[in-house]
Amino acid sequence: MPEVRYWNDLSARQELLEKGRKALNRIKEQLSPEQGVVAIEPDSGDHFVGATLGKANDAARERYPDRWLYFRRLDDPRAEMVLPTW
């Protein structure tokens, strides 16, 4: 089960968003500027790209079940969120 504190604590969720943004900046050169969604494990920087949020999640869940990840659309920097894999 993923950590519950991210559901309940807005500041903890915001910290995780910031970690995800920093991880994205480190790997940005590896990503092609195509459409799709990237899922990033904020601590390791491991990332998974899918055509949709669900496909990016499916790829990430195999390695990181029940872990909170940073998700962002590649074509829209405003479309970002942290979610546990499902």
DOLUM-86869 format. One record per residue: residue number from 0; residue in one letter; y, x, z of N, C-alpha, C, O in turn. Coordinates in steps of 0.1 Angstrom, whole numbers, padded with zeros to 4 digits. Layout:
N
nr->NUM&rest->a&nv->Y&nu->X&nw->Z&cav->Y&cau->X&caw->Z&cv->Y&cu->X&cw->Z&ov->Y&ou->X&ow->Z
...
This chain:
86
nr->0&rest->m&nv->-0012&nu->0008&nw->0000&cav->0000&cau->0000&caw->0000&cv->0012&cu->0009&cw->0000&ov->0013&ou->0019&ow->0008
nr->1&rest->p&nv->0022&nu->0006&nw->-0008&cav->0034&cau->0014&caw->-0009&cv->0043&cu->0013&cw->0004&ov->0041&ou->0003&ow->0012
nr->2&rest->e&nv->0051&nu->0023&nw->0006&cav->0060&cau->0022&caw->0018&cv->0068&cu->0010&cw->0018&ov->0075&ou->0006&ow->0009
nr->3&rest->v&nv->0068&nu->0003&nw->0030&cav->0075&cau->-0009&caw->0031&cv->0090&cu->-0007&cw->0033&ov->0099&ou->-0015&ow->0030
nr->4&rest->r&nv->0094&nu->0005&nw->0038&cav->0108&cau->0007&caw->0041&cv->0117&cu->0006&cw->0029&ov->0129&ou->0002&ow->0031
nr->5&rest->y&nv->0112&nu->0009&nw->0017&cav->0121&cau->0008&caw->0005&cv->0124&cu->-0007&cw->0002&ov->0134&ou->-0010&ow->-0004
nr->6&rest->w&nv->0115&nu->-0016&nw->0006&cav->0118&cau->-0030&caw->0004&cv->0129&cu->-0035&cw->0014&ov->0138&ou->-0042&ow->0010
nr->7&rest->n&nv->0129&nu->-0030&nw->0026&cav->0137&cau->-0035&caw->0037&cv->0150&cu->-0027&cw->0038&ov->0160&ou->-0032&ow->0044
nr->8&rest->d&nv->0151&nu->-0014&nw->0034&cav->0162&cau->-0006&caw->0037&cv->0169&cu->-0002&cw->0024&ov->0165&ou->0006&ow->0016
nr->9&rest->l&nv->0181&nu->-0008&nw->0022&cav->0189&cau->-0006&caw->0010&cv->0193&cu->0009&cw->0008&ov->0193&ou->0014&ow->-0003
nr->10&rest->s&nv->0196&nu->0015&nw->0019&cav->0201&cau->0030&caw->0018&cv->0189&cu->0038&cw->0015&ov->0191&ou->0048&ow->0007
nr->11&rest->a&nv->0177&nu->0035&nw->0019&cav->0165&cau->0043&caw->0015&cv->0162&cu->0041&cw->0001&ov->0158&ou->0051&ow->-0006
nr->12&rest->r&nv->0164&nu->0029&nw->-0004&cav->0162&cau->0026&caw->-0018&cv->0172&cu->0033&cw->-0027&ov->0169&ou->0038&ow->-0038
nr->13&rest->q&nv->0184&nu->0034&nw->-0022&cav->0195&cau->0041&caw->-0029&cv->0192&cu->0056&cw->-0030&ov->0194&ou->0062&ow->-0040
nr->14&rest->e&nv->0187&nu->0062&nw->-0019&cav->0183&cau->0076&caw->-0019&cv->0172&cu->0078&cw->-0029&ov->0172&ou->0089&ow->-0036
nr->15&rest->l&nv->0163&nu->0069&nw->-0030&cav->0152&cau->0071&caw->-0040&cv->0157&cu->0070&cw->-0054&ov->0153&ou->0077&ow->-0063
nr->16&rest->l&nv->0167&nu->0061&nw->-0056&cav->0173&cau->0060&caw->-0069&cv->0180&cu->0074&cw->-0073&ov->0179&ou->0078&ow->-0084
nr->17&rest->e&nv->0187&nu->0080&nw->-0063&cav->0194&cau->0092&caw->-0066&cv->0184&cu->0103&cw->-0069&ov->0186&ou->0112&ow->-0078
nr->18&rest->k&nv->0173&nu->0104&nw->-0062&cav->0162&cau->0113&caw->-0064&cv->0156&cu->0111&cw->-0078&ov->0153&ou->0121&ow->-0085
nr->19&rest->g&nv->0155&nu->0099&nw->-0082&cav->0150&cau->0096&caw->-0096&cv->0159&cu->0100&cw->-0106&ov->0155&ou->0106&ow->-0117
nr->20&rest->r&nv->0172&nu->0098&nw->-0104&cav->0182&cau->0103&caw->-0114&cv->0182&cu->0118&cw->-0115&ov->0183&ou->0123&ow->-0127
nr->21&rest->k&nv->0181&nu->0125&nw->-0104&cav->0181&cau->0139&caw->-0105&cv->0168&cu->0144&cw->-0112&ov->0169&ou->0154&ow->-0120
nr->22&rest->a&nv->0157&nu->0138&nw->-0109&cav->0145&cau->0141&caw->-0116&cv->0146&cu->0139&cw->-0131&ov->0141&ou->0147&ow->-0139
nr->23&rest->l&nv->0152&nu->0128&nw->-0135&cav->0154&cau->0125&caw->-0149&cv->0163&cu->0136&cw->-0156&ov->0160&ou->0140&ow->-0167
nr->24&rest->n&nv->0173&nu->0140&nw->-0149&cav->0182&cau->0151&caw->-0155&cv->0174&cu->0163&cw->-0157&ov->0177&ou->0171&ow->-0166
nr->25&rest->r&nv->0164&nu->0166&nw->-0148&cav->0156&cau->0178&caw->-0150&cv->0147&cu->0178&cw->-0162&ov->0144&ou->0188&ow->-0168
nr->26&rest->i&nv->0142&nu->0165&nw->-0165&cav->0132&cau->0164&caw->-0176&cv->0138&cu->0158&cw->-0189&ov->0131&ou->0156&ow->-0199
nr->27&rest->k&nv->0151&nu->0155&nw->-0189&cav->0158&cau->0148&caw->-0200&cv->0155&cu->0155&cw->-0214&ov->0153&ou->0148&ow->-0224
nr->28&rest->e&nv->0155&nu->0168&nw->-0214&cav->0152&cau->0175&caw->-0227&cv->0138&cu->0173&cw->-0232&ov->0136&ou->0174&ow->-0244
nr->29&rest->q&nv->0129&nu->0169&nw->-0224&cav->0115&cau->0167&caw->-0228&cv->0113&cu->0153&cw->-0234&ov->0103&ou->0150&ow->-0241
nr->30&rest->l&nv->0123&nu->0144&nw->-0232&cav->0122&cau->0130&caw->-0236&cv->0129&cu->0128&cw->-0250&ov->0140&ou->0134&ow->-0252
nr->31&rest->s&nv->0123&nu->0121&nw->-0259&cav->0130&cau->0118&caw->-0271&cv->0138&cu->0106&cw->-0269&ov->0135&ou->0097&ow->-0261
nr->32&rest->p&nv->0150&nu->0105&nw->-0276&cav->0159&cau->0094&caw->-0274&cv->0155&cu->0081&cw->-0280&ov->0162&ou->0075&ow->-0288
nr->33&rest->e&nv->0143&nu->0077&nw->-0278&cav->0137&cau->0065&caw->-0284&cv->0138&cu->0054&cw->-0274&ov->0142&ou->0055&ow->-0263
nr->34&rest->q&nv->0135&nu->0042&nw->-0279&cav->0134&cau->0031&caw->-0270&cv->0122&cu->0031&cw->-0262&ov->0112&ou->0037&ow->-0266
nr->35&rest->g&nv->0122&nu->0025&nw->-0251&cav->0111&cau->0025&caw->-0242&cv->0115&cu->0027&cw->-0228&ov->0127&ou->0027&ow->-0225
nr->36&rest->v&nv->0106&nu->0029&nw->-0219&cav->0108&cau->0030&caw->-0204&cv->0101&cu->0042&cw->-0199&ov->0090&ou->0045&ow->-0203
nr->37&rest->v&nv->0108&nu->0050&nw->-0191&cav->0102&cau->0061&caw->-0185&cv->0100&cu->0058&cw->-0170&ov->0109&ou->0052&ow->-0163
nr->38&rest->a&nv->0089&nu->0062&nw->-0165&cav->0086&cau->0061&caw->-0150&cv->0085&cu->0075&cw->-0145&ov->0078&ou->0083&ow->-0150
nr->39&rest->i&nv->0092&nu->0078&nw->-0134&cav->0093&cau->0091&caw->-0129&cv->0089&cu->0091&cw->-0114&ov->0094&ou->0083&ow->-0106
nr->40&rest->e&nv->0080&nu->0100&nw->-0110&cav->0077&cau->0102&caw->-0096&cv->0088&cu->0111&cw->-0091&ov->0088&ou->0123&ow->-0096
nr->41&rest->p&nv->0097&nu->0107&nw->-0082&cav->0109&cau->0115&caw->-0079&cv->0106&cu->0128&cw->-0073&ov->0114&ou->0138&ow->-0075
nr->42&rest->d&nv->0096&nu->0130&nw->-0065&cav->0093&cau->0143&caw->-0059&cv->0088&cu->0154&cw->-0068&ov->0092&ou->0165&ow->-0068
nr->43&rest->s&nv->0078&nu->0150&nw->-0076&cav->0072&cau->0159&caw->-0085&cv->0078&cu->0160&cw->-0099&ov->0078&ou->0171&ow->-0106
nr->44&rest->g&nv->0085&nu->0150&nw->-0103&cav->0091&cau->0149&caw->-0116&cv->0081&cu->0145&cw->-0127&ov->0085&ou->0145&ow->-0139
nr->45&rest->d&nv->0069&nu->0142&nw->-0123&cav->0059&cau->0137&caw->-0133&cv->0065&cu->0125&cw->-0139&ov->0070&ou->0116&ow->-0132
nr->46&rest->h&nv->0063&nu->0123&nw->-0152&cav->0069&cau->0112&caw->-0159&cv->0059&cu->0106&cw->-0169&ov->0050&ou->0113&ow->-0174
nr->47&rest->f&nv->0061&nu->0093&nw->-0172&cav->0052&cau->0085&caw->-0180&cv->0061&cu->0076&cw->-0189&ov->0070&ou->0069&ow->-0183
nr->48&rest->v&nv->0059&nu->0076&nw->-0202&cav->0067&cau->0068&caw->-0211&cv->0059&cu->0057&cw->-0217&ov->0048&ou->0060&ow->-0221
nr->49&rest->g&nv->0065&nu->0045&nw->-0217&cav->0058&cau->0034&caw->-0223&cv->0068&cu->0026&cw->-0231&ov->0080&ou->0026&ow->-0229
nr->50&rest->a&nv->0063&nu->0018&nw->-0240&cav->0071&cau->0009&caw->-0248&cv->0078&cu->-0002&cw->-0239&ov->0089&ou->-0006&ow->-0243
nr->51&rest->t&nv->0072&nu->-0005&nw->-0228&cav->0077&cau->-0015&caw->-0219&cv->0076&cu->-0010&cw->-0205&ov->0070&ou->0000&ow->-0202
nr->52&rest->l&nv->0082&nu->-0017&nw->-0196&cav->0081&cau->-0014&caw->-0181&cv->0067&cu->-0015&cw->-0177&ov->0062&ou->-0006&ow->-0170
nr->53&rest->g&nv->0059&nu->-0025&nw->-0182&cav->0045&cau->-0027&caw->-0178&cv->0037&cu->-0015&cw->-0183&ov->0028&ou->-0011&ow->-0176
nr->54&rest->k&nv->0039&nu->-0011&nw->-0195&cav->0031&cau->0000&caw->-0201&cv->0035&cu->0014&cw->-0194&ov->0025&ou->0022&ow->-0192
nr->55&rest->a&nv->0047&nu->0016&nw->-0190&cav->0051&cau->0028&caw->-0183&cv->0044&cu->0028&cw->-0169&ov->0039&ou->0038&ow->-0164
nr->56&rest->n&nv->0044&nu->0016&nw->-0163&cav->0038&cau->0014&caw->-0150&cv->0023&cu->0017&cw->-0151&ov->0017&ou->0024&ow->-0142
nr->57&rest->d&nv->0017&nu->0011&nw->-0161&cav->0002&cau->0013&caw->-0162&cv->-0002&cu->0028&cw->-0163&ov->-0011&ou->0032&ow->-0157
nr->58&rest->a&nv->0006&nu->0035&nw->-0171&cav->0003&cau->0049&caw->-0172&cv->0005&cu->0057&cw->-0159&ov->-0002&ou->0065&ow->-0155
nr->59&rest->a&nv->0016&nu->0053&nw->-0152&cav->0019&cau->0060&caw->-0139&cv->0009&cu->0056&cw->-0128&ov->0006&ou->0064&ow->-0120
nr->60&rest->r&nv->0005&nu->0044&nw->-0128&cav->-0004&cau->0039&caw->-0118&cv->-0017&cu->0046&cw->-0117&ov->-0023&ou->0048&ow->-0106
nr->61&rest->e&nv->-0022&nu->0051&nw->-0128&cav->-0034&cau->0058&caw->-0128&cv->-0033&cu->0071&cw->-0119&ov->-0043&ou->0074&ow->-0113
nr->62&rest->r&nv->-0022&nu->0077&nw->-0120&cav->-0020&cau->0089&caw->-0112&cv->-0014&cu->0087&cw->-0098&ov->-0017&ou->0093&ow->-0089
nr->63&rest->y&nv->-0005&nu->0077&nw->-0098&cav->0002&cau->0073&caw->-0085&cv->0000&cu->0059&cw->-0081&ov->0010&ou->0051&ow->-0082
nr->64&rest->p&nv->-0011&nu->0055&nw->-0077&cav->-0013&cau->0041&caw->-0073&cv->-0005&cu->0039&cw->-0059&ov->-0005&ou->0048&ow->-0051
nr->65&rest->d&nv->0001&nu->0027&nw->-0058&cav->0008&cau->0024&caw->-0046&cv->0019&cu->0034&cw->-0042&ov->0021&ou->0037&ow->-0031
nr->66&rest->r&nv->0026&nu->0039&nw->-0052&cav->0037&cau->0048&caw->-0050&cv->0050&cu->0043&cw->-0056&ov->0050&ou->0036&ow->-0067
nr->67&rest->w&nv->0061&nu->0045&nw->-0049&cav->0074&cau->0041&caw->-0055&cv->0078&cu->0050&cw->-0065&ov->0078&ou->0063&ow->-0063
nr->68&rest->l&nv->0082&nu->0045&nw->-0077&cav->0087&cau->0053&caw->-0088&cv->0101&cu->0049&cw->-0093&ov->0105&ou->0038&ow->-0090
nr->69&rest->y&nv->0107&nu->0058&nw->-0100&cav->0120&cau->0055&caw->-0106&cv->0117&cu->0051&cw->-0121&ov->0110&ou->0058&ow->-0128
nr->70&rest->f&nv->0122&nu->0039&nw->-0125&cav->0120&cau->0034&caw->-0138&cv->0134&cu->0033&cw->-0145&ov->0143&ou->0029&ow->-0139
nr->71&rest->r&nv->0134&nu->0037&nw->-0158&cav->0147&cau->0036&caw->-0165&cv->0144&cu->0034&cw->-0180&ov->0135&ou->0041&ow->-0186
nr->72&rest->r&nv->0151&nu->0025&nw->-0186&cav->0151&cau->0024&caw->-0201&cv->0157&cu->0036&cw->-0207&ov->0168&ou->0040&ow->-0203
nr->73&rest->l&nv->0151&nu->0041&nw->-0217&cav->0156&cau->0053&caw->-0224&cv->0169&cu->0050&cw->-0232&ov->0177&ou->0059&ow->-0234
nr->74&rest->d&nv->0170&nu->0038&nw->-0236&cav->0182&cau->0035&caw->-0245&cv->0194&cu->0029&cw->-0237&ov->0204&ou->0025&ow->-0243
nr->75&rest->d&nv->0192&nu->0027&nw->-0224&cav->0203&cau->0021&caw->-0216&cv->0203&cu->0027&cw->-0201&ov->0195&ou->0022&ow->-0193
nr->76&rest->p&nv->0212&nu->0036&nw->-0198&cav->0212&cau->0042&caw->-0185&cv->0215&cu->0032&cw->-0174&ov->0212&ou->0035&ow->-0162
nr->77&rest->r&nv->0220&nu->0020&nw->-0177&cav->0223&cau->0011&caw->-0167&cv->0210&cu->0003&cw->-0162&ov->0210&ou->-0003&ow->-0152
nr->78&rest->a&nv->0200&nu->0004&nw->-0171&cav->0188&cau->-0004&caw->-0168&cv->0178&cu->0005&cw->-0160&ov->0169&ou->0012&ow->-0166
nr->79&rest->e&nv->0180&nu->0006&nw->-0147&cav->0172&cau->0015&caw->-0139&cv->0168&cu->0007&cw->-0126&ov->0176&ou->-0001&ow->-0121
nr->80&rest->m&nv->0157&nu->0011&nw->-0120&cav->0153&cau->0006&caw->-0107&cv->0142&cu->0014&cw->-0101&ov->0135&ou->0022&ow->-0108
nr->81&rest->v&nv->0140&nu->0012&nw->-0088&cav->0128&cau->0018&caw->-0082&cv->0119&cu->0007&cw->-0078&ov->0123&ou->-0004&ow->-0073
nr->82&rest->l&nv->0106&nu->0009&nw->-0081&cav->0096&cau->-0001&caw->-0078&cv->0083&cu->0006&cw->-0074&ov->0080&ou->0017&ow->-0078
nr->83&rest->p&nv->0074&nu->0000&nw->-0066&cav->0061&cau->0005&caw->-0064&cv->0053&cu->0002&cw->-0077&ov->0054&ou->-0008&ow->-0083
nr->84&rest->t&nv->0043&nu->0011&nw->-0079&cav->0034&cau->0008&caw->-0090&cv->0026&cu->-0004&cw->-0086&ov->0023&ou->-0006&ow->-0075
nr->85&rest->w&nv->0023&nu->-0012&nw->-0096&cav->0015&cau->-0025&caw->-0093&cv->0003&cu->-0026&cw->-0102&ov->-0004&ou->-0036&ow->-0101
